[in-house]
Amino acid sequence: MQLKHFLKINDLTLDELEYIFERTRWIKNEFKQYRRYWPLTDRTLAMIFDKNSTRTRLSFEAGMYQLGGNAIYLSTRDTQLGRGEPVEDAAQVISRMVDIIMIRTYEHNVVERFAENSRVPVINGLTDEYHPCQILGDIFTYIEHRGSIAGKTVAWIGDSNNVCNTWLQAAEIFGFNVHVSTPKGYEVEPERAGLYSTDHYEEFACPHDAVKNADLVTTDVWTSMGFEAEEEKRRDAFSGFCVDAEMMSYAKKDSLFMHCLPAHRGEEVTAEVLDSPQSVVWDEAENRLHVQKALMEYLLLGRVEIK
């Protein structure tokens, strides 16, 4: 089987991603029915964390156990990576001892360098540039609630961060549109987003214009990890970009709201929106577990019979 990594969402084709969603449906159903499914017995996942995490660690660790395998948590603070061991050397060693690796770090080139020297699949659990596992879960959640996302409009409000970048890449693969509204100075950087074209996104100065007739409205914290020094500056710049009930009223009546969490209630989103019937943030968080299980199964076993 050919070695595959998942560092950006466009590392996989539309056909591969749709297959993963099919597996996700089946795997999630088995989980909900309390039926054991252990295709990864005796397989080991190494989880390397340079950034703190709740959802990423829990979903990968629990997911690997639920597939019959084992997961090992490695913090760069507690390993030689934190003492200057070259990424390339660490990749050579770690990939000889485990079957699959997930990395959550800052610079994207770290996961790229790691993957180039790894004998086993490497998954990007988050970098400053991209968050592909999050968008896998988000798109699967939309499909669960509303069907195909092709041709739909996603409104992104706030910082053009790693999650925004990944939404833009996904739009090109799945054929939907992204309306982006950011404060001045925080606009999308096409090269950083890895865009091949601008056919699937449009930028708006006013967030209400971006949300108009959207099928999905989504946002994230205004200050991502690694940018804490800018927190006060960003709070001032992002004033007016809080997703509240008034802003949601511009979207379609059956629109959904998503947030990758953790949320700062009253900052980038009001509690009223986060807890509203339109909000699917809890389903979205849970689905990280199920899509990542399907992803690990695919990277390790390839296509299996859809049951």
Residue pairs with C-beta under 8 A, 6 or more apart in sequence:
1 301
1 302
3 119
3 120
3 121
4 11
4 12
4 121
4 298
4 299
5 11
5 115
5 118
5 121
5 122
5 123
5 299
6 12
6 121
6 122
6 123
6 124
6 132
6 133
6 295
6 299
7 108
7 111
7 112
7 115
7 122
7 123
7 124
7 130
7 132
8 124
8 130
8 132
8 166
8 169
8 194
9 17
9 130
9 132
9 135
9 136
9 166
9 169
9 170
9 173
10 169
10 170
10 172
10 173
10 194
11 132
12 20
13 173
14 173
14 174
16 298
17 136
17 173
17 174
19 298
19 303
20 136
20 291
20 294
20 295
20 298
21 139
21 140
21 143
21 291
21 294
22 306
23 294
23 297
23 298
23 304
23 306
24 140
24 287
24 290
24 291
24 293
24 294
26 306
26 307
27 37
27 290
27 293
27 294
27 297
28 287
28 290
30 36
30 37
31 37
31 66
31 289
31 290
37 66
37 67
37 68
38 67
38 68
39 67
39 68
39 297
39 301
39 304
40 64
40 67
40 68
40 69
40 99
40 296
40 297
40 300
40 301
41 68
41 69
42 68
42 69
43 64
43 67
43 68
43 69
43 70
43 99
43 100
43 300
44 69
44 70
44 71
44 72
44 97
44 98
44 99
44 100
45 60
45 61
45 64
45 69
45 70
45 71
45 72
45 98
45 99
45 100
45 101
45 102
45 296
46 71
46 72
46 74
46 94
46 97
46 98
46 100
46 101
46 102
47 57
47 60
47 61
47 71
47 72
47 73
47 74
47 101
47 102
47 104
47 125
48 74
48 75
48 76
48 79
48 81
48 94
48 101
48 102
48 103
48 104
48 105
49 57
49 73
49 74
49 75
49 76
49 104
49 105
49 125
50 75
50 76
50 81
50 103
50 104
50 105
50 106
50 110
51 104
51 105
51 106
51 126
51 225
51 226
52 225
53 104
53 125
53 126
54 262
55 260
55 261
55 285
55 288
56 102
56 104
56 125
56 126
56 133
56 288
57 73
58 289
59 288
59 289
59 292
60 71
60 102
60 125
60 292
61 71
61 73
62 289
63 289
63 290
63 292
63 293
63 296
64 70
64 71
64 296
65 71
66 289
66 293
67 293
67 296
67 297
69 99
72 98
74 81
74 94
75 82
76 82
76 105
79 85
79 90
80 90
81 87
81 90
87 110
87 113
87 114
87 117
88 113
88 114
88 116
88 117
89 117
90 114
91 101
91 113
91 114
91 115
91 116
91 117
91 118
91 122
92 117
92 118
94 101
94 118
95 101
95 117
95 118
95 119
95 120
96 119
98 120
99 120
99 300
100 120
100 121
100 122
100 123
100 296
100 299
100 300
101 114
101 118
101 120
101 121
101 122
101 123
102 122
102 123
102 124
102 125
103 110
103 111
103 114
103 122
103 123
103 124
103 125
104 125
104 126
104 127
105 111
105 126
105 127
106 127
106 128
106 226
107 127
107 128
108 124
108 127
108 128
108 129
108 130
110 127
111 122
111 124
111 127
114 122
115 122
121 299
121 300
123 133
123 292
123 295
123 296
123 299
124 130
124 131
124 132
124 133
125 133
126 133
126 134
126 162
127 162
128 162
128 224
128 226
129 162
129 165
129 192
129 194
130 162
130 165
130 166
130 169
130 194
131 162
131 163
131 166
131 260
132 166
133 288
133 291
133 292
133 295
134 163
134 166
134 260
134 288
135 163
135 166
135 167
135 169
135 170
136 288
136 291
136 292
136 295
137 284
137 285
137 287
137 288
137 290
137 291
137 292
138 167
138 218
138 258
138 260
138 284
138 287
139 149
139 170
139 174
140 287
140 290
140 291
141 258
141 280
141 283
141 284
141 287
142 149
142 152
142 215
142 216
142 256
142 258
143 149
144 283
144 287
145 256
145 280
145 283
146 152
146 215
146 254
146 256
149 174
149 176
149 215
149 216
150 174
150 175
150 176
151 175
151 176
151 177
152 176
152 177
152 215
152 216
153 176
153 177
153 178
153 179
153 213
153 214
153 215
153 216
154 167
154 171
154 176
154 177
154 178
154 179
154 214
154 215
154 216
154 217
154 218
155 178
155 179
155 181
155 207
155 210
155 211
155 214
155 216
155 217
155 218
155 251
156 164
156 167
156 178
156 179
156 180
156 181
156 210
156 218
156 219
157 181
157 207
157 210
157 211
157 217
157 218
157 219
157 241
157 243
157 247
157 268
158 164
158 181
158 182
158 219
158 220
158 222
158 238
158 241
158 268
159 182
159 186
159 220
159 221
159 222
159 223
159 224
159 234
159 238
160 180
160 182
160 186
160 187
160 188
160 189
160 193
161 220
161 224
162 224
163 218
163 220
163 260
164 180
164 188
164 193
164 220
165 188
165 192
165 193
165 194
167 178
167 218
168 178
168 180
168 188
168 193
168 194
168 195
168 200
168 201
169 193
169 194
169 195
170 176
171 177
171 178
171 200
171 201
172 195
172 196
172 197
172 199
172 200
175 200
176 200
177 200
177 201
177 202
178 200
178 201
178 202
179 201
179 202
179 203
179 204
179 209
179 210
179 211
179 214
180 187
180 188
180 201
180 202
180 203
180 204
180 210
181 203
181 204
181 205
181 206
181 207
181 209
181 210
181 211
181 241
182 188
182 203
182 241
183 237
183 238
183 241
184 205
184 237
185 237
186 237
186 238
187 203
188 201
188 203
190 198
195 201
204 210
207 240
207 241
207 243
207 247
208 247
208 250
211 217
211 247
211 248
211 250
211 251
212 250
212 251
213 250
213 251
213 252
214 250
214 251
214 252
214 255
215 251
215 252
215 254
215 255
215 256
216 255
216 256
216 257
216 258
217 243
217 247
217 248
217 251
217 255
217 256
217 257
217 258
218 257
218 258
218 259
219 241
219 243
219 259
219 268
219 269
220 259
220 260
220 268
221 262
221 263
221 264
221 267
221 268
222 231
222 234
222 235
222 238
222 241
222 264
222 267
222 268
223 230
223 231
223 234
223 235
227 234
235 267
238 268
241 268
242 266
242 267
242 268
242 269
242 270
243 257
243 268
243 269
243 270
243 273
244 269
244 270
244 272
244 273
245 270
245 272
245 273
245 276
248 255
248 257
248 273
248 276
248 278
255 278
256 278
256 279
256 280
257 269
257 273
257 274
257 276
257 278
257 279
257 280
257 281
258 279
258 280
258 281
258 284
259 268
259 269
259 274
259 279
259 281
259 284
260 284
261 281
261 284
261 285
263 269
263 274
263 281
265 271
265 274
273 279
274 281
297 304
